[in-house]
Amino acid sequence: NYRSVLSKKNKGLEKGKVKTTSDLKKRAKDLEEKNKDLEDFAHIISHDLKTPLRNILALSYWLRNDIDNKDKSVFIENLTLLDKQVVQMDLIIEGVLNYSLQNEATSLYERVDLDNLIKDIIVLTQNNKCLINVRKELPFLTINKSQILQIFQNIIQNAIRYNDEEICKIEIDYTINEEFYTFSIKDNGIGIDEKHHKKIFKLFQKLEIKKNVDSTGIGLALVKKIVERNKGKIYLKS
């Protein structure tokens, strides 16, 4: 009896030790991710936000000169440039805020009609130069609605932004097996070289593959973070 009780206690201690080790590993991983986020914020402050701030300062100086010179056309032109820099700063701050809020899978799950959600995106996005086709009715998902919206919205906007065809065509489909759904968003855009497939999902990484396109390099990094925090995977085929 003594040996039996002792054996049970030892097994209980072993289980406790395994759980403690598992908890410590999880905390270490969380800490590593938070440190990475801090490094990203430092990068934003030192570079991404300083650039538009310097531009705003320079433009305000030019505007004062425009007033002195009474050159209305140049004044309006510089004022428009100033507006664009403010919008760019707002995009960066909003993107970083969204990125930082996705540190863990949220508990605010709900049953989401993905088919209706995508239809809403299409109504707001589709025009005579962009056709979005959903191959079949999309399923209901139990997930955070804001997160799944950000995933599809960012990818669809990227497909439109980096398209060089006369008509941008986007096709949305999915397959299902016993474990998970696999969603695909296919477009007829310019494609991406295989060596850049991992780079595009990193924070602040942008490919200069189409000129005159405003991008903060946050959208796909945000998508990847949300997908992975919900125990999914994201990848690219070009």
Phi and psi restraints in degrees (value plus and minus 20) as a CYANA .aco file:
   2 TYR   PHI     -80.5   -40.5
   2 TYR   PSI     -66.3   -26.3
   3 ARG   PHI     -81.9   -41.9
   3 ARG   PSI     -61.0   -21.0
   4 SER   PHI     -82.1   -42.1
   4 SER   PSI     -65.8   -25.8
   5 VAL   PHI     -82.8   -42.8
   5 VAL   PSI     -64.3   -24.3
   6 LEU   PHI     -82.5   -42.5
   6 LEU   PSI     -60.7   -20.7
   7 SER   PHI     -82.6   -42.6
   7 SER   PSI     -63.2   -23.2
   8 LYS   PHI     -83.1   -43.1
   8 LYS   PSI     -61.2   -21.2
   9 LYS   PHI     -84.5   -44.5
   9 LYS   PSI     -60.0   -20.0
  10 ASN   PHI     -83.7   -43.7
  10 ASN   PSI     -61.3   -21.3
  11 LYS   PHI     -83.4   -43.4
  11 LYS   PSI     -60.0   -20.0
  12 GLY   PHI     -82.5   -42.5
  12 GLY   PSI     -60.9   -20.9
  13 LEU   PHI     -85.6   -45.6
  13 LEU   PSI     -59.7   -19.7
  14 GLU   PHI     -82.4   -42.4
  14 GLU   PSI     -64.6   -24.6
  15 LYS   PHI     -81.4   -41.4
  15 LYS   PSI     -61.9   -21.9
  16 GLY   PHI     -82.8   -42.8
  16 GLY   PSI     -59.4   -19.4
  17 LYS   PHI     -85.9   -45.9
  17 LYS   PSI     -62.1   -22.1
  18 VAL   PHI     -82.1   -42.1
  18 VAL   PSI     -64.2   -24.2
  19 LYS   PHI     -83.5   -43.5
  19 LYS   PSI     -63.1   -23.1
  20 THR   PHI     -81.6   -41.6
  20 THR   PSI     -63.9   -23.9
  21 THR   PHI     -81.4   -41.4
  21 THR   PSI     -62.9   -22.9
  22 SER   PHI     -82.8   -42.8
  22 SER   PSI     -63.3   -23.3
  23 ASP   PHI     -82.7   -42.7
  23 ASP   PSI     -61.6   -21.6
  24 LEU   PHI     -84.5   -44.5
  24 LEU   PSI     -60.6   -20.6
  25 LYS   PHI     -83.4   -43.4
  25 LYS   PSI     -61.8   -21.8
  26 LYS   PHI     -83.4   -43.4
  26 LYS   PSI     -63.8   -23.8
  27 ARG   PHI     -84.0   -44.0
  27 ARG   PSI     -59.5   -19.5
  28 ALA   PHI     -83.0   -43.0
  28 ALA   PSI     -61.1   -21.1
  29 LYS   PHI     -85.6   -45.6
  29 LYS   PSI     -63.8   -23.8
  30 ASP   PHI     -80.6   -40.6
  30 ASP   PSI     -61.8   -21.8
  31 LEU   PHI     -84.6   -44.6
  31 LEU   PSI     -60.6   -20.6
  32 GLU   PHI     -82.1   -42.1
  32 GLU   PSI     -62.0   -22.0
  33 GLU   PHI     -87.3   -47.3
  33 GLU   PSI     -59.0   -19.0
  34 LYS   PHI     -86.4   -46.4
  34 LYS   PSI     -59.1   -19.1
  35 ASN   PHI     -82.9   -42.9
  35 ASN   PSI     -58.5   -18.5
  36 LYS   PHI     -84.3   -44.3
  36 LYS   PSI     -61.2   -21.2
  37 ASP   PHI     -81.9   -41.9
  37 ASP   PSI     -59.6   -19.6
  38 LEU   PHI     -82.5   -42.5
  38 LEU   PSI     -60.8   -20.8
  39 GLU   PHI     -82.2   -42.2
  39 GLU   PSI     -61.2   -21.2
  40 ASP   PHI     -81.3   -41.3
  40 ASP   PSI     -63.4   -23.4
  41 PHE   PHI     -82.4   -42.4
  41 PHE   PSI     -60.1   -20.1
  42 ALA   PHI     -81.0   -41.0
  42 ALA   PSI     -58.4   -18.4
  43 HIS   PHI     -85.3   -45.3
  43 HIS   PSI     -60.9   -20.9
  44 ILE   PHI     -80.2   -40.2
  44 ILE   PSI     -69.7   -29.7
  45 ILE   PHI     -82.2   -42.2
  45 ILE   PSI     -62.7   -22.7
  46 SER   PHI     -97.7   -57.7
  46 SER   PSI     -42.5    -2.5
  47 HIS   PHI    -151.7  -111.7
  47 HIS   PSI     -83.9   -43.9
  48 ASP   PHI     -84.3   -44.3
  48 ASP   PSI     -53.8   -13.8
  49 LEU   PHI    -109.8   -69.8
  49 LEU   PSI     -47.4    -7.4
  50 LYS   PHI     -86.7   -46.7
  50 LYS   PSI     -56.0   -16.0
  51 THR   PHI     -81.3   -41.3
  51 THR   PSI     -74.7   -34.7
  52 PRO   PHI     -84.2   -44.2
  52 PRO   PSI     -51.1   -11.1
  53 LEU   PHI     -83.5   -43.5
  53 LEU   PSI     -64.9   -24.9
  54 ARG   PHI     -81.9   -41.9
  54 ARG   PSI     -61.3   -21.3
  55 ASN   PHI     -83.7   -43.7
  55 ASN   PSI     -60.0   -20.0
  56 ILE   PHI     -82.8   -42.8
  56 ILE   PSI     -62.3   -22.3
  57 LEU   PHI     -81.8   -41.8
  57 LEU   PSI     -64.9   -24.9
  58 ALA   PHI     -84.2   -44.2
  58 ALA   PSI     -63.2   -23.2
  59 LEU   PHI     -85.8   -45.8
  59 LEU   PSI     -57.0   -17.0
  60 SER   PHI     -84.9   -44.9
  60 SER   PSI     -54.8   -14.8
  61 TYR   PHI     -86.0   -46.0
  61 TYR   PSI     -63.5   -23.5
  62 TRP   PHI     -83.6   -43.6
  62 TRP   PSI     -58.4   -18.4
  63 LEU   PHI     -82.2   -42.2
  63 LEU   PSI     -59.4   -19.4
  64 ARG   PHI     -82.3   -42.3
  64 ARG   PSI     -60.3   -20.3
  65 ASN   PHI     -85.9   -45.9
  65 ASN   PSI     -58.4   -18.4
  66 ASP   PHI     -81.5   -41.5
  66 ASP   PSI     -59.0   -19.0
  67 ILE   PHI     -84.6   -44.6
  67 ILE   PSI     -64.0   -24.0
  68 ASP   PHI     -83.2   -43.2
  68 ASP   PSI     -58.8   -18.8
  69 ASN   PHI    -104.0   -64.0
  69 ASN   PSI     -28.1    11.9
  70 LYS   PHI      37.0    77.0
  70 LYS   PSI      17.6    57.6
  71 ASP   PHI    -120.5   -80.5
  71 ASP   PSI      74.9   114.9
  72 LYS   PHI     -85.4   -45.4
  72 LYS   PSI     -61.2   -21.2
  73 SER   PHI     -84.2   -44.2
  73 SER   PSI     -63.4   -23.4
  74 VAL   PHI     -87.8   -47.8
  74 VAL   PSI     -57.6   -17.6
  75 PHE   PHI     -79.0   -39.0
  75 PHE   PSI     -66.4   -26.4
  76 ILE   PHI     -85.1   -45.1
  76 ILE   PSI     -59.9   -19.9
  77 GLU   PHI     -82.0   -42.0
  77 GLU   PSI     -65.8   -25.8
  78 ASN   PHI     -89.1   -49.1
  78 ASN   PSI     -52.4   -12.4
  79 LEU   PHI     -86.0   -46.0
  79 LEU   PSI     -58.7   -18.7
  80 THR   PHI     -83.8   -43.8
  80 THR   PSI     -61.9   -21.9
  81 LEU   PHI     -83.0   -43.0
  81 LEU   PSI     -58.8   -18.8
  82 LEU   PHI     -82.2   -42.2
  82 LEU   PSI     -63.9   -23.9
  83 ASP   PHI     -77.7   -37.7
  83 ASP   PSI     -63.3   -23.3
  84 LYS   PHI     -83.5   -43.5
  84 LYS   PSI     -57.5   -17.5
  85 GLN   PHI     -87.5   -47.5
  85 GLN   PSI     -58.3   -18.3
  86 VAL   PHI     -85.2   -45.2
  86 VAL   PSI     -62.6   -22.6
  87 VAL   PHI     -81.8   -41.8
  87 VAL   PSI     -61.8   -21.8
  88 GLN   PHI     -82.0   -42.0
  88 GLN   PSI     -62.9   -22.9
  89 MET   PHI     -82.5   -42.5
  89 MET   PSI     -61.6   -21.6
  90 ASP   PHI     -83.2   -43.2
  90 ASP   PSI     -60.1   -20.1
  91 LEU   PHI     -82.3   -42.3
  91 LEU   PSI     -63.6   -23.6
  92 ILE   PHI     -83.1   -43.1
  92 ILE   PSI     -68.4   -28.4
  93 ILE   PHI     -83.4   -43.4
  93 ILE   PSI     -63.4   -23.4
  94 GLU   PHI     -84.2   -44.2
  94 GLU   PSI     -62.3   -22.3
  95 GLY   PHI     -83.7   -43.7
  95 GLY   PSI     -63.1   -23.1
  96 VAL   PHI     -86.5   -46.5
  96 VAL   PSI     -59.7   -19.7
  97 LEU   PHI     -82.2   -42.2
  97 LEU   PSI     -67.0   -27.0
  98 ASN   PHI     -80.1   -40.1
  98 ASN   PSI     -62.0   -22.0
  99 TYR   PHI     -83.2   -43.2
  99 TYR   PSI     -65.1   -25.1
 100 SER   PHI     -89.8   -49.8
 100 SER   PSI     -45.2    -5.2
 101 LEU   PHI     -98.5   -58.5
 101 LEU   PSI     -28.8    11.2
 102 GLN   PHI    -118.3   -78.3
 102 GLN   PSI      17.7    57.7
 103 ASN   PHI     -92.8   -52.8
 103 ASN   PSI     -37.9     2.1
 104 GLU   PHI    -173.7  -133.7
 104 GLU   PSI     138.3   178.3
 105 ALA   PHI     -84.8   -44.8
 105 ALA   PSI     107.1   147.1
 106 THR   PHI     -95.2   -55.2
 106 THR   PSI     135.2   175.2
 107 SER   PHI    -108.5   -68.5
 107 SER   PSI     -22.4    17.6
 108 LEU   PHI    -101.8   -61.8
 108 LEU   PSI      41.8    81.8
 109 TYR   PHI    -102.9   -62.9
 109 TYR   PSI     129.3   169.3
 110 GLU   PHI    -171.5  -131.5
 110 GLU   PSI     144.7   184.7
 111 ARG   PHI    -101.5   -61.5
 111 ARG   PSI      93.2   133.2
 112 VAL   PHI    -128.0   -88.0
 112 VAL   PSI     107.2   147.2
 113 ASP   PHI    -101.6   -61.6
 113 ASP   PSI      75.3   115.3
 114 LEU   PHI     -83.8   -43.8
 114 LEU   PSI     -52.5   -12.5
 115 ASP   PHI     -81.8   -41.8
 115 ASP   PSI     -65.9   -25.9
 116 ASN   PHI     -87.9   -47.9
 116 ASN   PSI     -58.1   -18.1
 117 LEU   PHI     -81.4   -41.4
 117 LEU   PSI     -64.3   -24.3
 118 ILE   PHI     -87.3   -47.3
 118 ILE   PSI     -57.1   -17.1
 119 LYS   PHI     -81.6   -41.6
 119 LYS   PSI     -58.3   -18.3
 120 ASP   PHI     -83.5   -43.5
 120 ASP   PSI     -62.0   -22.0
 121 ILE   PHI     -82.1   -42.1
 121 ILE   PSI     -62.8   -22.8
 122 ILE   PHI     -81.4   -41.4
 122 ILE   PSI     -64.5   -24.5
 123 VAL   PHI     -77.9   -37.9
 123 VAL   PSI     -60.8   -20.8
 124 LEU   PHI     -98.8   -58.8
 124 LEU   PSI     -40.1    -0.1
 125 THR   PHI    -128.5   -88.5
 125 THR   PSI     -62.9   -22.9
 126 GLN   PHI     -88.4   -48.4
 126 GLN   PSI     120.7   160.7
 127 ASN   PHI    -167.5  -127.5
 127 ASN   PSI    -190.8  -150.8
 128 ASN   PHI     -90.5   -50.5
 128 ASN   PSI     -26.8    13.2
 129 LYS   PHI    -129.8   -89.8
 129 LYS   PSI     -16.0    24.0
 130 CYS   PHI    -162.6  -122.6
 130 CYS   PSI     101.9   141.9
 131 LEU   PHI    -137.3   -97.3
 131 LEU   PSI     102.9   142.9
 132 ILE   PHI    -133.4   -93.4
 132 ILE   PSI     101.7   141.7
 133 ASN   PHI    -135.8   -95.8
 133 ASN   PSI     104.7   144.7
 134 VAL   PHI    -118.7   -78.7
 134 VAL   PSI      96.7   136.7
 135 ARG   PHI     -82.8   -42.8
 135 ARG   PSI     -59.6   -19.6
 136 LYS   PHI    -171.1  -131.1
 136 LYS   PSI     145.8   185.8
 137 GLU   PHI     -79.0   -39.0
 137 GLU   PSI     108.8   148.8
 138 LEU   PHI    -102.9   -62.9
 138 LEU   PSI     135.1   175.1
 139 PRO   PHI    -102.9   -62.9
 139 PRO   PSI     154.7   194.7
 140 PHE   PHI    -105.2   -65.2
 140 PHE   PSI     120.1   160.1
 141 LEU   PHI    -145.4  -105.4
 141 LEU   PSI     124.2   164.2
 142 THR   PHI    -116.2   -76.2
 142 THR   PSI      82.3   122.3
 143 ILE   PHI    -181.3  -141.3
 143 ILE   PSI     150.1   190.1
 144 ASN   PHI     -93.9   -53.9
 144 ASN   PSI     103.0   143.0
 145 LYS   PHI     -83.3   -43.3
 145 LYS   PSI     -61.3   -21.3
 146 SER   PHI     -80.7   -40.7
 146 SER   PSI     -60.2   -20.2
 147 GLN   PHI     -88.5   -48.5
 147 GLN   PSI     -65.9   -25.9
 148 ILE   PHI     -87.3   -47.3
 148 ILE   PSI     -51.7   -11.7
 149 LEU   PHI     -84.2   -44.2
 149 LEU   PSI     -65.7   -25.7
 150 GLN   PHI     -81.7   -41.7
 150 GLN   PSI     -57.7   -17.7
 151 ILE   PHI     -80.1   -40.1
 151 ILE   PSI     -77.3   -37.3
 152 PHE   PHI     -88.3   -48.3
 152 PHE   PSI     -59.1   -19.1
 153 GLN   PHI     -81.7   -41.7
 153 GLN   PSI     -66.3   -26.3
 154 ASN   PHI     -83.9   -43.9
 154 ASN   PSI     -63.8   -23.8
 155 ILE   PHI     -88.1   -48.1
 155 ILE   PSI     -62.5   -22.5
 156 ILE   PHI     -84.3   -44.3
 156 ILE   PSI     -63.2   -23.2
 157 GLN   PHI     -82.8   -42.8
 157 GLN   PSI     -58.2   -18.2
 158 ASN   PHI     -83.8   -43.8
 158 ASN   PSI     -61.3   -21.3
 159 ALA   PHI     -81.3   -41.3
 159 ALA   PSI     -56.7   -16.7
 160 ILE   PHI     -95.2   -55.2
 160 ILE   PSI     -64.6   -24.6
 161 ARG   PHI     -81.4   -41.4
 161 ARG   PSI     -59.1   -19.1
 162 TYR   PHI    -126.1   -86.1
 162 TYR   PSI      24.4    64.4
 163 ASN   PHI    -134.5   -94.5
 163 ASN   PSI     112.5   152.5
 164 ASP   PHI    -131.2   -91.2
 164 ASP   PSI     -10.7    29.3
 165 GLU   PHI    -107.3   -67.3
 165 GLU   PSI     140.3   180.3
 166 GLU   PHI     -82.8   -42.8
 166 GLU   PSI     -60.7   -20.7
 167 ILE   PHI    -139.7   -99.7
 167 ILE   PSI     100.8   140.8
 168 CYS   PHI    -100.5   -60.5
 168 CYS   PSI     103.1   143.1
 169 LYS   PHI    -136.0   -96.0
 169 LYS   PSI     107.2   147.2
 170 ILE   PHI    -145.4  -105.4
 170 ILE   PSI     114.4   154.4
 171 GLU   PHI    -144.2  -104.2
 171 GLU   PSI     107.1   147.1
 172 ILE   PHI    -134.0   -94.0
 172 ILE   PSI     111.9   151.9
 173 ASP   PHI    -168.9  -128.9
 173 ASP   PSI     153.1   193.1
 174 TYR   PHI    -176.2  -136.2
 174 TYR   PSI     136.3   176.3
 175 THR   PHI    -145.6  -105.6
 175 THR   PSI     145.4   185.4
 176 ILE   PHI    -161.9  -121.9
 176 ILE   PSI     120.7   160.7
 177 ASN   PHI    -149.7  -109.7
 177 ASN   PSI    -187.1  -147.1
 178 GLU   PHI     -85.1   -45.1
 178 GLU   PSI     -44.7    -4.7
 179 GLU   PHI    -120.6   -80.6
 179 GLU   PSI     -58.4   -18.4
 180 PHE   PHI    -179.0  -139.0
 180 PHE   PSI     145.6   185.6
 181 TYR   PHI    -111.4   -71.4
 181 TYR   PSI     125.5   165.5
 182 THR   PHI    -139.6   -99.6
 182 THR   PSI      92.0   132.0
 183 PHE   PHI    -116.1   -76.1
 183 PHE   PSI     124.6   164.6
 184 SER   PHI    -149.3  -109.3
 184 SER   PSI     118.6   158.6
 185 ILE   PHI    -145.1  -105.1
 185 ILE   PSI      88.1   128.1
 186 LYS   PHI    -131.0   -91.0
 186 LYS   PSI     119.7   159.7
 187 ASP   PHI    -158.6  -118.6
 187 ASP   PSI     148.4   188.4
 188 ASN   PHI    -122.1   -82.1
 188 ASN   PSI      12.8    52.8
 189 GLY   PHI     -99.1   -59.1
 189 GLY   PSI    -180.2  -140.2
 190 ILE   PHI     -98.6   -58.6
 190 ILE   PSI     -33.5     6.5
 191 GLY   PHI      56.6    96.6
 191 GLY   PSI     147.9   187.9
 192 ILE   PHI    -155.7  -115.7
 192 ILE   PSI     113.0   153.0
 193 ASP   PHI     -78.8   -38.8
 193 ASP   PSI     122.1   162.1
 194 GLU   PHI     -76.8   -36.8
 194 GLU   PSI     -53.0   -13.0
 195 LYS   PHI     -86.1   -46.1
 195 LYS   PSI     -35.8     4.2
 196 HIS   PHI    -121.7   -81.7
 196 HIS   PSI     -16.7    23.3
 197 HIS   PHI     -81.2   -41.2
 197 HIS   PSI     -56.4   -16.4
 198 LYS   PHI    -104.0   -64.0
 198 LYS   PSI     -53.5   -13.5
 199 LYS   PHI     -79.5   -39.5
 199 LYS   PSI     -57.9   -17.9
 200 ILE   PHI     -86.7   -46.7
 200 ILE   PSI     -38.4     1.6
 201 PHE   PHI    -114.0   -74.0
 201 PHE   PSI     -15.2    24.8
 202 LYS   PHI    -114.9   -74.9
 202 LYS   PSI     128.5   168.5
 203 LEU   PHI     -82.7   -42.7
 203 LEU   PSI     113.4   153.4
 204 PHE   PHI      47.1    87.1
 204 PHE   PSI      -6.5    33.5
 205 GLN   PHI    -114.4   -74.4
 205 GLN   PSI      99.0   139.0
 206 LYS   PHI    -144.5  -104.5
 206 LYS   PSI     122.0   162.0
 207 LEU   PHI    -119.5   -79.5
 207 LEU   PSI     103.1   143.1
 208 GLU   PHI    -101.9   -61.9
 208 GLU   PSI      44.5    84.5
 209 ILE   PHI    -121.9   -81.9
 209 ILE   PSI     -27.9    12.1
 210 LYS   PHI    -167.0  -127.0
 210 LYS   PSI     103.3   143.3
 211 LYS   PHI     -93.7   -53.7
 211 LYS   PSI     142.0   182.0
 212 ASN   PHI      40.4    80.4
 212 ASN   PSI      11.4    51.4
 213 VAL   PHI    -135.7   -95.7
 213 VAL   PSI      99.6   139.6
 214 ASP   PHI    -100.0   -60.0
 214 ASP   PSI     105.0   145.0
 215 SER   PHI    -168.7  -128.7
 215 SER   PSI     119.3   159.3
 216 THR   PHI    -116.1   -76.1
 216 THR   PSI     -31.8     8.2
 217 GLY   PHI      55.1    95.1
 217 GLY   PSI       4.2    44.2
 218 ILE   PHI    -130.5   -90.5
 218 ILE   PSI     -52.6   -12.6
 219 GLY   PHI     -71.4   -31.4
 219 GLY   PSI     -75.4   -35.4
 220 LEU   PHI     -94.0   -54.0
 220 LEU   PSI     -48.3    -8.3
 221 ALA   PHI     -85.3   -45.3
 221 ALA   PSI     -59.5   -19.5
 222 LEU   PHI     -83.9   -43.9
 222 LEU   PSI     -64.6   -24.6
 223 VAL   PHI     -78.2   -38.2
 223 VAL   PSI     -68.4   -28.4
 224 LYS   PHI     -80.4   -40.4
 224 LYS   PSI     -62.5   -22.5
 225 LYS   PHI     -82.6   -42.6
 225 LYS   PSI     -65.0   -25.0
 226 ILE   PHI     -83.6   -43.6
 226 ILE   PSI     -66.2   -26.2
 227 VAL   PHI     -80.2   -40.2
 227 VAL   PSI     -68.0   -28.0
 228 GLU   PHI     -88.7   -48.7
 228 GLU   PSI     -55.8   -15.8
 229 ARG   PHI     -88.4   -48.4
 229 ARG   PSI     -39.2     0.8
 230 ASN   PHI    -119.9   -79.9
 230 ASN   PSI       2.6    42.6
 231 LYS   PHI      42.0    82.0
 231 LYS   PSI      15.6    55.6
 232 GLY   PHI    -134.8   -94.8
 232 GLY   PSI    -198.1  -158.1
 233 LYS   PHI    -152.8  -112.8
 233 LYS   PSI     128.9   168.9
 234 ILE   PHI    -152.0  -112.0
 234 ILE   PSI     120.5   160.5
 235 TYR   PHI    -174.1  -134.1
 235 TYR   PSI     151.4   191.4
 236 LEU   PHI    -146.0  -106.0
 236 LEU   PSI     118.8   158.8
 237 LYS   PHI    -144.0  -104.0
 237 LYS   PSI     109.6   149.6
